[in-house]
């Protein structure tokens, strides 16, 4: 049976301490304008918990929220492969996708294709890191 590309509420990382722990104590990969922080934990329940954030260089809460929605959508579509691989490996990962790109002349112009390819590249690197620890 084919799995659907969904993002459940339980799969979203929440809370200041959770974000801080991943960002300060985790490994980081960059594919401009997105950065991925992650911590692999083989003792917790297998699966991935992903957080989404945008740097304050994106001025205005409305624009930052739009960027976070775009990151969530890119992860929902492309993250299925990583989630399946984590189930097979039996590892748990806490991760944060952060949009760190500088604000263009018109910040409202950030589009889905601006984050889609970098998120795919970062998820591929995360899958390779998971495969390397398994």
Secondary structure, 3 states (H helix, E strand, C coil): CCCCCCCCHHHECCCHHHHHHHHHHCEEEEECCEEEEEEEECCCCCEEEEEEEECCCCCCHHHHHHHHHHHHHHHHHHCHHHHHHHHHHCCEEEEEEEECCCCCCCHHHCCHHHHHHHHHHHHHHHHHHHHHHC
